[in-house]
Amino acid sequence: MSNNKSFTYKDAGVDIDAGNQLVENIKPLVKATHRPGVMGSLGGFGGLFDLSEVNCDNPVLVSGTDGVGTKLKLAHMLNDHSTIGIDLVAMCANDIIVLGAEPLFFLDYYACGQLSTDQASAVIGGIANGCNISGCALIGGETAEMPGMYEGDDYDLAGFVVGVVDKKKVIDGSGVKAGQALVGITSSGPHSNGYSLIRKIIEAKNVDINQDFDGSTLGKKLLAPTQLYIKPILSLLENTTVHGMAHITGGGIMENITRVMPEGLAIEVVQNSWERLPVFDWLQEQGNIDDVEMLRTFNCGIGMVMVVDQTDVDTVTSHFADQGLNAWNIGQVIEKTHQDVVLK
């Protein structure tokens, strides 16, 4: 007996109506991120941006892309997807600000096994929030429902940002010299790096992530969204020369600062020169992690590092204090002998 059942896409696990509903849910969130230069509306085949609306004499476009890694697993553990989108924007926008670029627009890619409009709306709401904080427009994205690729309510995220900087104002590290200071700006927590190790510690130690911790819960401290540094840095650059910047992501303090060092230069980092958040002390103790491993896995309380003249250190730290962000002189640029990083 033949099987003449008529199959639909929904039978295969893809709900077109849910996808359409998600678009309707997020339209007002997307519109709220619009800035001068945005053209058209959500739903087209591509996002349009008019570069002539940007106040820049010799515009150079700067692009970046990233995800948030296995921090997504923690969001599932806590059933809180409201801030993971901020992480996505931050991991991309914080990367391009190190070149002095102002983020203009952002696109996201949300892939899942079965679309939950509530969950997806929460995630994209966080993305819109991150775009508002950083001053860039969310002009498009893609939602992919792929049953068989993802199980249950699992999903993955990728983000894409485009920014602009005047060609004469690109911060490329070419002005970095020995003797200049390293100013570290506080992080809000582990940001979006090291979460495979964090989850390993939680699993191995059978940790209750809902336990009270540092005025909140451990889970909330670990899920704290990545700090967005865009507007505070852009306002600093109006009056202060910054020779180089490093976003402290995968590889931690040990590997990211050296990425902006010219040939023949290294860095000297003074340990304990900044305030390390309690969550990092907890991770080090619970995981029995040595100091170097901590510094090459986590940001350890420093989310962004600037290379500035020694005479500008007080100006820079005061500026960030006015923005509600702690900043410290954490070391200096030195002539390279054998090591890229010298710990004091």
ZADO-1210 file (C-alpha; in nm, 4 decimals, padded with zeros to 6 digits):
<atoms>
<atom x="00.0000" y="00.0000" z="00.0000" code="MET" pos="1"/>
<atom x="00.1527" y="00.3309" z="-00.1076" code="SER" pos="2"/>
<atom x="00.1924" y="00.6223" z="00.1290" code="ASN" pos="3"/>
<atom x="00.0430" y="00.9285" z="-00.0372" code="ASN" pos="4"/>
<atom x="00.0642" y="01.1610" z="00.2638" code="LYS" pos="5"/>
<atom x="00.1185" y="01.5210" z="00.1602" code="SER" pos="6"/>
<atom x="00.4171" y="01.6593" z="00.3501" code="PHE" pos="7"/>
<atom x="00.4663" y="02.0189" z="00.4524" code="THR" pos="8"/>
<atom x="00.7763" y="02.2109" z="00.5585" code="TYR" pos="9"/>
<atom x="00.6314" y="02.2180" z="00.9113" code="LYS" pos="10"/>
<atom x="00.6209" y="01.8360" z="00.9097" code="ASP" pos="11"/>
<atom x="00.9976" y="01.8504" z="00.8482" code="ALA" pos="12"/>
<atom x="01.0443" y="02.0781" z="01.1497" code="GLY" pos="13"/>
<atom x="01.0493" y="02.4222" z="00.9876" code="VAL" pos="14"/>
<atom x="00.7676" y="02.6587" z="01.0866" code="ASP" pos="15"/>
<atom x="00.7415" y="02.9400" z="00.8306" code="ILE" pos="16"/>
<atom x="00.4606" y="03.1080" z="01.0257" code="ASP" pos="17"/>
<atom x="00.6770" y="03.1223" z="01.3401" code="ALA" pos="18"/>
<atom x="00.9542" y="03.2829" z="01.1360" code="GLY" pos="19"/>
<atom x="00.7143" y="03.5442" z="01.0013" code="ASN" pos="20"/>
<atom x="00.5872" y="03.6139" z="01.3527" code="GLN" pos="21"/>
<atom x="00.9429" y="03.6635" z="01.4769" code="LEU" pos="22"/>
<atom x="01.0023" y="03.9280" z="01.2099" code="VAL" pos="23"/>
<atom x="00.6906" y="04.1125" z="01.3232" code="GLU" pos="24"/>
<atom x="00.8008" y="04.0880" z="01.6880" code="ASN" pos="25"/>
<atom x="01.1430" y="04.2396" z="01.6263" code="ILE" pos="26"/>
<atom x="01.0512" y="04.5156" z="01.3794" code="LYS" pos="27"/>
<atom x="01.0041" y="04.7823" z="01.6506" code="PRO" pos="28"/>
<atom x="01.3275" y="04.6710" z="01.8211" code="LEU" pos="29"/>
<atom x="01.5193" y="04.7060" z="01.4961" code="VAL" pos="30"/>
<atom x="01.3651" y="05.0424" z="01.4127" code="LYS" pos="31"/>
<atom x="01.4704" y="05.1797" z="01.7516" code="ALA" pos="32"/>
<atom x="01.8370" y="05.1236" z="01.6572" code="THR" pos="33"/>
<atom x="01.8241" y="05.3301" z="01.3383" code="HIS" pos="34"/>
<atom x="02.0708" y="05.6142" z="01.2954" code="ARG" pos="35"/>
<atom x="02.1430" y="05.8614" z="01.0127" code="PRO" pos="36"/>
<atom x="02.2434" y="05.6656" z="00.7048" code="GLY" pos="37"/>
<atom x="01.9995" y="05.3764" z="00.7405" code="VAL" pos="38"/>
<atom x="01.7880" y="05.3223" z="00.4301" code="MET" pos="39"/>
<atom x="01.4862" y="05.0980" z="00.3845" code="GLY" pos="40"/>
<atom x="01.3283" y="04.8709" z="00.6432" code="SER" pos="41"/>
<atom x="01.3576" y="04.5165" z="00.7754" code="LEU" pos="42"/>
<atom x="01.2544" y="04.2372" z="00.5400" code="GLY" pos="43"/>
<atom x="01.4484" y="04.3135" z="00.2243" code="GLY" pos="44"/>
<atom x="01.7173" y="04.0974" z="00.0682" code="PHE" pos="45"/>
<atom x="01.9904" y="04.3292" z="00.1901" code="GLY" pos="46"/>
<atom x="02.0450" y="04.6153" z="00.4321" code="GLY" pos="47"/>
<atom x="02.1156" y="04.9590" z="00.2889" code="LEU" pos="48"/>
<atom x="02.3333" y="05.2298" z="00.4457" code="PHE" pos="49"/>
<atom x="02.4109" y="05.5705" z="00.2950" code="ASP" pos="50"/>
<atom x="02.7766" y="05.6460" z="00.3722" code="LEU" pos="51"/>
<atom x="02.7335" y="06.0096" z="00.2667" code="SER" pos="52"/>
<atom x="02.5394" y="06.0639" z="00.5911" code="GLU" pos="53"/>
<atom x="02.8574" y="05.9938" z="00.7928" code="VAL" pos="54"/>
<atom x="03.0726" y="06.2902" z="00.8930" code="ASN" pos="55"/>
<atom x="03.4059" y="06.1590" z="00.7658" code="CYS" pos="56"/>
<atom x="03.6384" y="06.3194" z="00.5080" code="ASP" pos="57"/>
<atom x="03.8340" y="06.0096" z="00.4016" code="ASN" pos="58"/>
<atom x="03.6202" y="05.7132" z="00.5109" code="PRO" pos="59"/>
<atom x="03.7769" y="05.3714" z="00.5555" code="VAL" pos="60"/>
<atom x="03.5336" y="05.0895" z="00.6252" code="LEU" pos="61"/>
<atom x="03.6262" y="04.8486" z="00.9050" code="VAL" pos="62"/>
<atom x="03.4469" y="04.5150" z="00.9430" code="SER" pos="63"/>
<atom x="03.4356" y="04.2480" z="01.2099" code="GLY" pos="64"/>
<atom x="03.2593" y="03.9224" z="01.2870" code="THR" pos="65"/>
<atom x="03.2357" y="03.7015" z="01.5955" code="ASP" pos="66"/>
<atom x="03.0098" y="03.4866" z="01.8116" code="GLY" pos="67"/>
<atom x="02.9677" y="03.4298" z="02.1839" code="VAL" pos="68"/>
<atom x="03.0929" y="03.0715" z="02.2090" code="GLY" pos="69"/>
<atom x="02.9693" y="02.8341" z="02.4746" code="THR" pos="70"/>
<atom x="02.8386" y="03.1144" z="02.6937" code="LYS" pos="71"/>
<atom x="02.5165" y="03.0183" z="02.5144" code="LEU" pos="72"/>
<atom x="02.5146" y="02.7007" z="02.7232" code="LYS" pos="73"/>
<atom x="02.5173" y="02.9087" z="03.0414" code="LEU" pos="74"/>
<atom x="02.2237" y="03.1136" z="02.9117" code="ALA" pos="75"/>
<atom x="02.0342" y="02.7851" z="02.8687" code="HIS" pos="76"/>
<atom x="02.1320" y="02.6682" z="03.2176" code="MET" pos="77"/>
<atom x="01.9893" y="02.9896" z="03.3640" code="LEU" pos="78"/>
<atom x="01.7015" y="03.0120" z="03.1150" code="ASN" pos="79"/>
<atom x="01.7942" y="03.3756" z="03.0540" code="ASP" pos="80"/>
<atom x="01.8512" y="03.4821" z="02.6943" code="HIS" pos="81"/>
<atom x="01.7923" y="03.8549" z="02.7419" code="SER" pos="82"/>
<atom x="02.1545" y="03.9718" z="02.7448" code="THR" pos="83"/>
<atom x="02.3403" y="03.7252" z="02.5236" code="ILE" pos="84"/>
<atom x="02.2686" y="03.9523" z="02.2271" code="GLY" pos="85"/>
<atom x="02.4605" y="04.2327" z="02.3990" code="ILE" pos="86"/>
<atom x="02.7578" y="03.9964" z="02.4134" code="ASP" pos="87"/>
<atom x="02.7277" y="03.9356" z="02.0401" code="LEU" pos="88"/>
<atom x="02.7350" y="04.3056" z="01.9535" code="VAL" pos="89"/>
<atom x="03.0148" y="04.3733" z="02.2005" code="ALA" pos="90"/>
<atom x="03.2424" y="04.0987" z="02.0697" code="MET" pos="91"/>
<atom x="03.2199" y="04.2530" z="01.7229" code="CYS" pos="92"/>
<atom x="03.2000" y="04.6271" z="01.7972" code="ALA" pos="93"/>
<atom x="03.4740" y="04.6206" z="02.0612" code="ASN" pos="94"/>
<atom x="03.7026" y="04.4619" z="01.8020" code="ASP" pos="95"/>
<atom x="03.6682" y="04.7427" z="01.5494" code="ILE" pos="96"/>
<atom x="03.6860" y="05.0284" z="01.8007" code="ILE" pos="97"/>
<atom x="04.0507" y="04.9343" z="01.8618" code="VAL" pos="98"/>
<atom x="04.1190" y="05.0733" z="01.5129" code="LEU" pos="99"/>
<atom x="03.9337" y="05.3921" z="01.6020" code="GLY" pos="100"/>
<atom x="03.6290" y="05.2916" z="01.3973" code="ALA" pos="101"/>
<atom x="03.2776" y="05.4024" z="01.4852" code="GLU" pos="102"/>
<atom x="03.0310" y="05.1134" z="01.4322" code="PRO" pos="103"/>
<atom x="02.7695" y="05.2018" z="01.1712" code="LEU" pos="104"/>
<atom x="02.5546" y="04.8927" z="01.1282" code="PHE" pos="105"/>
<atom x="02.5192" y="04.5361" z="01.2475" code="PHE" pos="106"/>
<atom x="02.3742" y="04.2114" z="01.1141" code="LEU" pos="107"/>
<atom x="02.3082" y="03.8880" z="01.3003" code="ASP" pos="108"/>
<atom x="02.2738" y="03.5193" z="01.2167" code="TYR" pos="109"/>
<atom x="02.0537" y="03.3109" z="01.4466" code="TYR" pos="110"/>
<atom x="02.0493" y="02.9361" z="01.3813" code="ALA" pos="111"/>
<atom x="01.8337" y="02.6878" z="01.5730" code="CYS" pos="112"/>
<atom x="01.6766" y="02.3437" z="01.5562" code="GLY" pos="113"/>
<atom x="01.3215" y="02.4517" z="01.6294" code="GLN" pos="114"/>
<atom x="01.2277" y="02.8175" z="01.6374" code="LEU" pos="115"/>
<atom x="01.0900" y="02.9506" z="01.9644" code="SER" pos="116"/>
<atom x="00.9649" y="03.3005" z="01.8912" code="THR" pos="117"/>
<atom x="00.9866" y="03.3979" z="02.2595" code="ASP" pos="118"/>
<atom x="01.3466" y="03.2818" z="02.2936" code="GLN" pos="119"/>
<atom x="01.4531" y="03.4317" z="01.9608" code="ALA" pos="120"/>
<atom x="01.2784" y="03.7608" z="02.0413" code="SER" pos="121"/>
<atom x="01.4687" y="03.7794" z="02.3720" code="ALA" pos="122"/>
<atom x="01.8005" y="03.7157" z="02.1976" code="VAL" pos="123"/>
<atom x="01.7398" y="03.9696" z="01.9215" code="ILE" pos="124"/>
<atom x="01.6084" y="04.2157" z="02.1780" code="GLY" pos="125"/>
<atom x="01.9498" y="04.1908" z="02.3439" code="GLY" pos="126"/>
<atom x="02.1181" y="04.2493" z="02.0084" code="ILE" pos="127"/>
<atom x="01.9079" y="04.5624" z="01.9558" code="ALA" pos="128"/>
<atom x="01.9955" y="04.6794" z="02.3070" code="ASN" pos="129"/>
<atom x="02.3657" y="04.6306" z="02.2341" code="GLY" pos="130"/>
<atom x="02.3329" y="04.8240" z="01.9101" code="CYS" pos="131"/>
<atom x="02.1642" y="05.1126" z="02.0927" code="ASN" pos="132"/>
<atom x="02.4398" y="05.1222" z="02.3559" code="ILE" pos="133"/>
<atom x="02.7113" y="05.1276" z="02.0904" code="SER" pos="134"/>
<atom x="02.5337" y="05.3666" z="01.8518" code="GLY" pos="135"/>
<atom x="02.5084" y="05.1327" z="01.5526" code="CYS" pos="136"/>
<atom x="02.2008" y="05.0298" z="01.3593" code="ALA" pos="137"/>
<atom x="02.0660" y="04.6758" z="01.3335" code="LEU" pos="138"/>
<atom x="01.9787" y="04.6696" z="00.9629" code="ILE" pos="139"/>
<atom x="01.9281" y="04.3016" z="00.8923" code="GLY" pos="140"/>
<atom x="01.9969" y="03.9414" z="00.9782" code="GLY" pos="141"/>
<atom x="01.9045" y="03.5827" z="00.9147" code="GLU" pos="142"/>
<atom x="01.7063" y="03.3297" z="01.1153" code="THR" pos="143"/>
<atom x="01.7786" y="02.9720" z="01.0110" code="ALA" pos="144"/>
<atom x="01.5654" y="02.6862" z="01.1415" code="GLU" pos="145"/>
<atom x="01.7631" y="02.3654" z="01.0833" code="MET" pos="146"/>
<atom x="01.6119" y="02.0553" z="01.2454" code="PRO" pos="147"/>
<atom x="01.8691" y="01.7785" z="01.2713" code="GLY" pos="148"/>
<atom x="02.1587" y="02.0229" z="01.2938" code="MET" pos="149"/>
<atom x="02.0597" y="02.1516" z="01.6385" code="TYR" pos="150"/>
<atom x="01.8800" y="01.9593" z="01.9104" code="GLU" pos="151"/>
<atom x="01.5908" y="02.0826" z="02.1236" code="GLY" pos="152"/>
<atom x="01.6099" y="02.4534" z="02.2003" code="ASP" pos="153"/>
<atom x="01.9813" y="02.4846" z="02.1161" code="ASP" pos="154"/>
<atom x="02.0809" y="02.7770" z="01.8977" code="TYR" pos="155"/>
<atom x="02.3948" y="02.9500" z="01.7758" code="ASP" pos="156"/>
<atom x="02.4747" y="03.3126" z="01.7011" code="LEU" pos="157"/>
<atom x="02.7082" y="03.5037" z="01.4742" code="ALA" pos="158"/>
<atom x="02.7363" y="03.8789" z="01.4350" code="GLY" pos="159"/>
<atom x="02.8746" y="04.1094" z="01.1691" code="PHE" pos="160"/>
<atom x="02.9584" y="04.4777" z="01.2126" code="VAL" pos="161"/>
<atom x="03.0749" y="04.7493" z="00.9747" code="VAL" pos="162"/>
<atom x="03.2232" y="05.0746" z="01.0996" code="GLY" pos="163"/>
<atom x="03.4085" y="05.3748" z="00.9633" code="VAL" pos="164"/>
<atom x="03.7206" y="05.5702" z="01.0519" code="VAL" pos="165"/>
<atom x="03.8927" y="05.8596" z="00.8786" code="ASP" pos="166"/>
<atom x="04.1976" y="05.7287" z="00.6931" code="LYS" pos="167"/>
<atom x="04.4242" y="05.9747" z="00.8772" code="LYS" pos="168"/>
<atom x="04.2904" y="05.8615" z="01.2158" code="LYS" pos="169"/>
<atom x="04.3290" y="05.4831" z="01.1878" code="VAL" pos="170"/>
<atom x="04.4854" y="05.3442" z="01.5066" code="ILE" pos="171"/>
<atom x="04.7169" y="05.0726" z="01.3773" code="ASP" pos="172"/>
<atom x="04.9858" y="05.0598" z="01.6461" code="GLY" pos="173"/>
<atom x="05.2481" y="05.2284" z="01.4281" code="SER" pos="174"/>
<atom x="05.2896" y="05.5028" z="01.6887" code="GLY" pos="175"/>
<atom x="05.3591" y="05.2611" z="01.9745" code="VAL" pos="176"/>
<atom x="05.7016" y="05.3143" z="02.1341" code="LYS" pos="177"/>
<atom x="05.8922" y="05.1806" z="02.4334" code="ALA" pos="178"/>
<atom x="05.8125" y="05.3675" z="02.7529" code="GLY" pos="179"/>
<atom x="05.4474" y="05.4310" z="02.6717" code="GLN" pos="180"/>
<atom x="05.1888" y="05.3262" z="02.9301" code="ALA" pos="181"/>
<atom x="04.9330" y="05.0462" z="02.9210" code="LEU" pos="182"/>
<atom x="04.5977" y="05.1585" z="03.0594" code="VAL" pos="183"/>
<atom x="04.3528" y="04.8786" z="03.1326" code="GLY" pos="184"/>
<atom x="03.9776" y="04.9398" z="03.1435" code="ILE" pos="185"/>
<atom x="03.7585" y="04.7276" z="03.3665" code="THR" pos="186"/>
<atom x="03.5591" y="04.4347" z="03.2343" code="SER" pos="187"/>
<atom x="03.2134" y="04.3355" z="03.3557" code="SER" pos="188"/>
<atom x="03.3143" y="03.9717" z="03.4079" code="GLY" pos="189"/>
<atom x="03.4517" y="03.6958" z="03.1844" code="PRO" pos="190"/>
<atom x="03.2722" y="03.8652" z="02.8919" code="HIS" pos="191"/>
<atom x="03.2462" y="03.5905" z="02.6251" code="SER" pos="192"/>
<atom x="03.5688" y="03.3962" z="02.6618" code="ASN" pos="193"/>
<atom x="03.6780" y="03.0953" z="02.8646" code="GLY" pos="194"/>
<atom x="03.3301" y="02.9483" z="02.9072" code="TYR" pos="195"/>
<atom x="03.4294" y="02.5964" z="02.8112" code="SER" pos="196"/>
<atom x="03.6650" y="02.6015" z="03.1102" code="LEU" pos="197"/>
<atom x="03.4027" y="02.7723" z="03.3281" code="ILE" pos="198"/>
<atom x="03.1469" y="02.5024" z="03.2460" code="ARG" pos="199"/>
<atom x="03.4105" y="02.2340" z="03.3064" code="LYS" pos="200"/>
<atom x="03.4679" y="02.3728" z="03.6568" code="ILE" pos="201"/>
<atom x="03.0942" y="02.3933" z="03.7252" code="ILE" pos="202"/>
<atom x="03.0473" y="02.0322" z="03.6137" code="GLU" pos="203"/>
<atom x="03.3551" y="01.8895" z="03.7877" code="ALA" pos="204"/>
<atom x="03.2791" y="02.0649" z="04.1184" code="LYS" pos="205"/>
<atom x="02.9017" y="02.0110" z="04.0948" code="ASN" pos="206"/>
<atom x="02.8545" y="02.3842" z="04.1491" code="VAL" pos="207"/>
<atom x="02.5152" y="02.5368" z="04.2281" code="ASP" pos="208"/>
<atom x="02.5147" y="02.8390" z="03.9969" code="ILE" pos="209"/>
<atom x="02.2164" y="02.9841" z="04.1832" code="ASN" pos="210"/>
<atom x="02.4163" y="03.0240" z="04.5033" code="GLN" pos="211"/>
<atom x="02.4550" y="03.3730" z="04.6482" code="ASP" pos="212"/>
<atom x="02.7687" y="03.5411" z="04.5218" code="PHE" pos="213"/>
<atom x="02.9030" y="03.8964" z="04.5429" code="ASP" pos="214"/>
<atom x="02.5643" y="04.0603" z="04.6002" code="GLY" pos="215"/>
<atom x="02.3862" y="03.8540" z="04.3361" code="SER" pos="216"/>
<atom x="02.4137" y="03.4908" z="04.2284" code="THR" pos="217"/>
<atom x="02.7098" y="03.3125" z="04.0764" code="LEU" pos="218"/>
<atom x="02.5151" y="03.2418" z="03.7595" code="GLY" pos="219"/>
<atom x="02.4216" y="03.6053" z="03.7072" code="LYS" pos="220"/>
<atom x="02.7821" y="03.7176" z="03.7615" code="LYS" pos="221"/>
<atom x="02.9018" y="03.4656" z="03.5053" code="LEU" pos="222"/>
<atom x="02.6285" y="03.5652" z="03.2592" code="LEU" pos="223"/>
<atom x="02.6924" y="03.9407" z="03.2969" code="ALA" pos="224"/>
<atom x="02.6977" y="04.0868" z="02.9436" code="PRO" pos="225"/>
<atom x="03.0220" y="04.2006" z="02.7851" code="THR" pos="226"/>
<atom x="03.1055" y="04.5657" z="02.8494" code="GLN" pos="227"/>
<atom x="03.0591" y="04.7872" z="02.5438" code="LEU" pos="228"/>
<atom x="03.3414" y="05.0426" z="02.5249" code="TYR" pos="229"/>
<atom x="03.2382" y="05.2203" z="02.2049" code="ILE" pos="230"/>
<atom x="03.1011" y="05.5575" z="02.3130" code="LYS" pos="231"/>
<atom x="03.3495" y="05.6167" z="02.6003" code="PRO" pos="232"/>
<atom x="03.6412" y="05.5479" z="02.3645" code="ILE" pos="233"/>
<atom x="03.5042" y="05.7581" z="02.0785" code="LEU" pos="234"/>
<atom x="03.4637" y="06.0558" z="02.3118" code="SER" pos="235"/>
<atom x="03.8187" y="06.0057" z="02.4456" code="LEU" pos="236"/>
<atom x="03.9640" y="06.0040" z="02.0941" code="LEU" pos="237"/>
<atom x="03.8265" y="06.3503" z="02.0266" code="GLU" pos="238"/>
<atom x="04.0938" y="06.5097" z="02.2460" code="ASN" pos="239"/>
<atom x="04.3490" y="06.2423" z="02.3403" code="THR" pos="240"/>
<atom x="04.6032" y="06.0527" z="02.1315" code="THR" pos="241"/>
<atom x="04.5860" y="05.6749" z="02.1650" code="VAL" pos="242"/>
<atom x="04.8698" y="05.4878" z="01.9951" code="HIS" pos="243"/>
<atom x="04.7225" y="05.1386" z="02.0135" code="GLY" pos="244"/>
<atom x="04.4342" y="04.9409" z="02.1603" code="MET" pos="245"/>
<atom x="04.3642" y="04.5758" z="02.2331" code="ALA" pos="246"/>
<atom x="04.0302" y="04.4111" z="02.3014" code="HIS" pos="247"/>
<atom x="04.1003" y="04.1392" z="02.5603" code="ILE" pos="248"/>
<atom x="03.9233" y="03.8321" z="02.4257" code="THR" pos="249"/>
<atom x="04.0418" y="03.4750" z="02.3617" code="GLY" pos="250"/>
<atom x="04.4062" y="03.4529" z="02.4660" code="GLY" pos="251"/>
<atom x="04.3482" y="03.6964" z="02.7503" code="GLY" pos="252"/>
<atom x="04.5921" y="03.9660" z="02.8560" code="ILE" pos="253"/>
<atom x="04.8921" y="03.7526" z="02.7602" code="MET" pos="254"/>
<atom x="04.8209" y="03.7308" z="02.3886" code="GLU" pos="255"/>
<atom x="04.5965" y="04.0198" z="02.2849" code="ASN" pos="256"/>
<atom x="04.8075" y="04.3218" z="02.3786" code="ILE" pos="257"/>
<atom x="05.1060" y="04.1856" z="02.1880" code="THR" pos="258"/>
<atom x="04.8949" y="04.1842" z="01.8697" code="ARG" pos="259"/>
<atom x="04.9293" y="04.5636" z="01.8482" code="VAL" pos="260"/>
<atom x="05.3019" y="04.5759" z="01.9294" code="MET" pos="261"/>
<atom x="05.5366" y="04.6703" z="01.6438" code="PRO" pos="262"/>
<atom x="05.8382" y="04.4501" z="01.5729" code="GLU" pos="263"/>
<atom x="06.0991" y="04.4638" z="01.8470" code="GLY" pos="264"/>
<atom x="05.8627" y="04.5692" z="02.1267" code="LEU" pos="265"/>
<atom x="05.7082" y="04.3768" z="02.4137" code="ALA" pos="266"/>
<atom x="05.4939" y="04.4563" z="02.7165" code="ILE" pos="267"/>
<atom x="05.5581" y="04.4602" z="03.0876" code="GLU" pos="268"/>
<atom x="05.2434" y="04.3917" z="03.2895" code="VAL" pos="269"/>
<atom x="05.2350" y="04.4648" z="03.6620" code="VAL" pos="270"/>
<atom x="05.0235" y="04.1980" z="03.8270" code="GLN" pos="271"/>
<atom x="04.7860" y="04.3153" z="04.1007" code="ASN" pos="272"/>
<atom x="04.7919" y="04.6695" z="03.9592" code="SER" pos="273"/>
<atom x="04.4192" y="04.6535" z="03.8913" code="TRP" pos="274"/>
<atom x="04.1094" y="04.5419" z="04.0782" code="GLU" pos="275"/>
<atom x="04.0274" y="04.1844" z="03.9847" code="ARG" pos="276"/>
<atom x="03.6594" y="04.0974" z="04.0063" code="LEU" pos="277"/>
<atom x="03.5672" y="03.8326" z="04.2691" code="PRO" pos="278"/>
<atom x="03.4383" y="03.5953" z="04.0012" code="VAL" pos="279"/>
<atom x="03.7947" y="03.5499" z="03.8727" code="PHE" pos="280"/>
<atom x="03.9239" y="03.4686" z="04.2206" code="ASP" pos="281"/>
<atom x="03.6461" y="03.2099" z="04.2494" code="TRP" pos="282"/>
<atom x="03.7348" y="03.0543" z="03.9122" code="LEU" pos="283"/>
<atom x="04.1046" y="03.0363" z="03.9959" code="GLN" pos="284"/>
<atom x="04.0395" y="02.8773" z="04.3337" code="GLU" pos="285"/>
<atom x="03.7771" y="02.6278" z="04.2157" code="GLN" pos="286"/>
<atom x="03.9763" y="02.5259" z="03.9094" code="GLY" pos="287"/>
<atom x="04.3176" y="02.5378" z="04.0783" code="ASN" pos="288"/>
<atom x="04.4330" y="02.7451" z="03.7806" code="ILE" pos="289"/>
<atom x="04.7834" y="02.8916" z="03.7820" code="ASP" pos="290"/>
<atom x="04.8419" y="03.2631" z="03.7255" code="ASP" pos="291"/>
<atom x="04.9696" y="03.2394" z="03.3677" code="VAL" pos="292"/>
<atom x="04.6818" y="03.0134" z="03.2621" code="GLU" pos="293"/>
<atom x="04.4376" y="03.2652" z="03.4113" code="MET" pos="294"/>
<atom x="04.5974" y="03.5504" z="03.2173" code="LEU" pos="295"/>
<atom x="04.5930" y="03.3631" z="02.8856" code="ARG" pos="296"/>
<atom x="04.2372" y="03.2296" z="02.9227" code="THR" pos="297"/>
<atom x="04.0390" y="03.5110" z="03.0888" code="PHE" pos="298"/>
<atom x="04.0443" y="03.8899" z="03.0792" code="ASN" pos="299"/>
<atom x="04.0898" y="03.8793" z="03.4604" code="CYS" pos="300"/>
<atom x="03.9081" y="04.2098" z="03.5047" code="GLY" pos="301"/>
<atom x="04.0585" y="04.4040" z="03.2105" code="ILE" pos="302"/>
<atom x="03.8411" y="04.4155" z="02.8997" code="GLY" pos="303"/>
<atom x="04.0282" y="04.6744" z="02.6945" code="MET" pos="304"/>
<atom x="04.3867" y="04.8018" z="02.6994" code="VAL" pos="305"/>
<atom x="04.5103" y="05.1329" z="02.5588" code="MET" pos="306"/>
<atom x="04.8648" y="05.2367" z="02.4785" code="VAL" pos="307"/>
<atom x="04.9080" y="05.6054" z="02.5636" code="VAL" pos="308"/>
<atom x="05.1849" y="05.8481" z="02.6538" code="ASP" pos="309"/>
<atom x="05.2781" y="05.8479" z="03.0209" code="GLN" pos="310"/>
<atom x="05.1693" y="06.2141" z="03.0400" code="THR" pos="311"/>
<atom x="04.8153" y="06.1148" z="02.9328" code="ASP" pos="312"/>
<atom x="04.7566" y="05.8378" z="03.1871" code="VAL" pos="313"/>
<atom x="04.5730" y="06.0572" z="03.4382" code="ASP" pos="314"/>
<atom x="04.3606" y="06.2120" z="03.1631" code="THR" pos="315"/>
<atom x="04.2598" y="05.8697" z="03.0332" code="VAL" pos="316"/>
<atom x="04.1798" y="05.7154" z="03.3713" code="THR" pos="317"/>
<atom x="03.9795" y="06.0242" z="03.4725" code="SER" pos="318"/>
<atom x="03.7852" y="06.0144" z="03.1461" code="HIS" pos="319"/>
<atom x="03.6755" y="05.6573" z="03.2010" code="PHE" pos="320"/>
<atom x="03.5939" y="05.7262" z="03.5654" code="ALA" pos="321"/>
<atom x="03.3555" y="05.9971" z="03.4416" code="ASP" pos="322"/>
<atom x="03.1987" y="05.7292" z="03.2179" code="GLN" pos="323"/>
<atom x="03.1510" y="05.4968" z="03.5166" code="GLY" pos="324"/>
<atom x="03.4399" y="05.2689" z="03.4217" code="LEU" pos="325"/>
<atom x="03.7472" y="05.2020" z="03.6342" code="ASN" pos="326"/>
<atom x="04.0819" y="05.2233" z="03.4573" code="ALA" pos="327"/>
<atom x="04.4348" y="05.1606" z="03.5789" code="TRP" pos="328"/>
<atom x="04.7951" y="05.1981" z="03.4666" code="ASN" pos="329"/>
<atom x="04.8814" y="04.8277" z="03.4401" code="ILE" pos="330"/>
<atom x="05.2259" y="04.8383" z="03.2809" code="GLY" pos="331"/>
<atom x="05.4288" y="04.9705" z="02.9925" code="GLN" pos="332"/>
<atom x="05.5754" y="04.9024" z="02.6497" code="VAL" pos="333"/>
<atom x="05.9362" y="04.7812" z="02.6619" code="ILE" pos="334"/>
<atom x="06.2111" y="04.6809" z="02.4221" code="GLU" pos="335"/>
<atom x="06.1815" y="04.3105" z="02.3420" code="LYS" pos="336"/>
<atom x="06.4562" y="04.0778" z="02.4549" code="THR" pos="337"/>
<atom x="06.3286" y="03.7202" z="02.4738" code="HIS" pos="338"/>
<atom x="05.9630" y="03.7351" z="02.5788" code="GLN" pos="339"/>
<atom x="05.6584" y="03.9079" z="02.4344" code="ASP" pos="340"/>
<atom x="05.5129" y="03.9540" z="02.7827" code="VAL" pos="341"/>
<atom x="05.7036" y="04.0197" z="03.1049" code="VAL" pos="342"/>
<atom x="05.5061" y="03.9800" z="03.4283" code="LEU" pos="343"/>
<atom x="05.6106" y="04.1801" z="03.7330" code="LYS" pos="344"/>
</atoms>
